[in-house]
Amino acid sequence: MKRYIFTLIFILLSGCKSTDNSHVDIRPHLLDFAFESGNDVAIETPEEIFQLGENANQYVTQLLFTHPDPVKRMKQIVRDMFDRTDFNLLYDGKANTVANDTFNNKMANCLSLSILTYALASKAHLDVEFQEIEIPEYWTRRKGRSLLNGHINLRISPPEKAGTLHLTKRSVVVDFDPFSPKKVLPAKEVGKARVLAMFYNNKGADAMLDGDYNTAYAYLKESILTDASFQASIINLGILYRMTNHYDWAENTYKQVLALDPGNLTTLENLAVLYNMRGETKKYQKIMTEVDARRRSNPYFHYIRGEENRESGAYRIAISHYQRAIRLENDKHEFYFGLAKSYAALGDVTASEKYLRRAKRFAPFDDEKSRYQSKIDLLSKL
C-alpha cells in the first residue's frame, strides 16, 4: 500500500504529553534571521488573553454576583457554558481566541473555553485551576494536514474560608470533551504559563496551516520562551523549519526533543518524513516500521489513515481503515462520517445515509447533530 505522508502538527483543540522537568534550551535552535517579518507580528500579551470586556464584566456583576453563595455562582457559570438556549456557546475547533472574543463570539474550543471560564470565575471570586489531560494520540484533519490534538479543561471550586475544614472539596470541571464521557483519563494541574504556551502554539499552528510562516514562527517562538518544557511548540518549530526548507535546523530541533523524550512518536514520525524528503529511505522506513507497530491499537491512527486515503481517492482502502477504527472504538462520530463520505464518493447513497445516521447518533454536541441531519435530509432527496 502506498504510504501517504502527513504532517503532524500539535494543536490544542480540545495538553499533549510533556516532560515538565525537562526544559529545552531552544535558543540555539531559533532562526530569527530567516523570519525577519515575524518581529512585526502583534502577539497578544498574557493580560490581553485573559482580559474581559464590558459585556463579560456585566455578566459577572449583573448575573453571577446575584448569588451570594459561591457554590451557586459556580453552578451558574457551568450551566451558562453548556445551555444553548441562554448563553448559546458553541464548539468550534478553530476558535483560538482570547477570553473577551470568545465571550462575544460565542464560539470556543476546549482551550479558549478554559481561558474564558478562568477569567469569569476569577472575576466572580472563585478558585480555578487548569488541568492538562493525558489523552491518547488523537488526530483531526484540516486543510490537508493532520493535527495531533491535546486536551485541557478547568476545575472550579468555591473559595476556602479561613478556619473552615472541608473533608472533600466541592468542585466542578468545565470541559468541551470530544472524547467519550465514559473514559476517565489522568489529569494534572498546570499553571498559567503552560496555558499561555498552548495558546501561542495554537496560533502558530493556525498560521502554518494558512501558509503565513513569519507569523507562525513568531507565535511558536513566544510559546517556547513562555514554557520551554512544552514540547508541542518545539516539535511544531521543527515542522516549520522543514516546511521552509531549513532541513538541518528541523532535524536538530527534532533530535533535541528526542534526547529528552526518546519515545515521542510524533517527533519520530516527523523526523522520518524529513528523512524521506531528503531521500534517506532506509532511515525513513526503519523509523516508520517502529512507529506504525506501536500505533496499530490506536483507533485514531486508522482513522487518520482513512482520511488520507479518502482525500487521495482510494475509497476502498479508506473504508477498511475506518472499519478497523470502529472495531477498536465504536462510538466516535468522526469514524462513521468518514465511512459516509467514502460510500457517497462511490455512489452508494444507502450506505452513506446509514453511516450518517450513526454519526449523528454519536455526535456529542447538538450543532453537530443538526449538521448531520441536514446531510441526511439532502441524501433523502436524491
C-alpha positions, 0 to 999 in steps of 0.5 A: 500500500502506498504510504501517504505522508502527513504532517503532524502538527500539535494543536490544542483543540480540545495538553499533549504529553510533556516532560515538565522537568525537562526544559529545552534550551531552544535558543540555539535552535531559533532562526530569527534571521530567516523570519525577519517579518515575524518581529512585526507580528502583534502577539497578544500579551498574557493580560490581553488573553485573559482580559474581559470586556464590558459585556463579560464584566456585566455578566459577572456583576449583573448575573453571577454576583446575584448569588451570594453563595459561591457554590451557586455562582459556580453552578451558574457559570457551568450551566451558562457554558453548556445551555444553548438556549441562554448563553448559546456557546458553541464548539468550534475547533478553530476558535483560538481566541482570547477570553473577551472574543470568545465571550462575544463570539460565542464560539470556543474550543476546549482551550479558549473555553478554559481561558474564558471560564478562568477569567469569569470565575476569577472575576466572580471570586472563585478558585480555578485551576487548569488541568492538562489531560493525558489523552491518547494520540488523537488526530483531526484533519484540516486543510490537508494536514493532520493535527495531533490534538491535546486536551485541557479543561478547568476545575472550579471550586468555591473559595476556602474560608479561613478556619473552615475544614472541608473533608472533600472539596466541592468542585466542578470541571468545565470541559468541551470533551470530544472524547467519550464521557465514559473514559476517565483519563489522568489529569494534572494541574498546570499553571498559567504559563503552560496555558499561555504556551498552548495558546501561542502554539495554537496560533502558530499552528493556525498560521502554518496551516494558512501558509503565513510562516513569519507569523507562525514562527513568531507565535511558536517562538513566544510559546517556547520562551513562555514554557520551554518544557512544552514540547508541542511548540518545539516539535511544531518549530521543527515542522516549520523549519522543514516546511521552509526548507531549513532541513538541518535546523528541523532535524536538530530541533527534532533530535533535541526533543528526542534526547529528552523524550526518546519515545515521542512518536510524533517527533519520530514520525516527523523526523522520518518524513524529513528523512524521506524528503531528503531521500534517506529511505532506509532511515525513513522506513526503519523509523516508520516500521517502529512507529506504525507497530506501536500505533496499530491499537490506536483507533485514531491512527486508522482513522487518520489513515482513512482520511488520507486515503479518502482525500487521495481517492482510494475509497476502498482502502479508506473504508477498511481503515475506518472499519478497523477504527470502529472495531477498536472504538465504536462510538466516535462520530468522526469514524462513521462520517468518514465511512459516509463520505467514502460510500457517497464518493462511490455512489452508494447513497444507502450506505452513506445515509446509514453511516450518517445516521450513526454519526449523528447518533454519536455526535456529542454536541447538538450543532453537530447533530443538526449538521448531520441531519441536514446531510441526511435530509439532502441524501433523502432527496436524491 
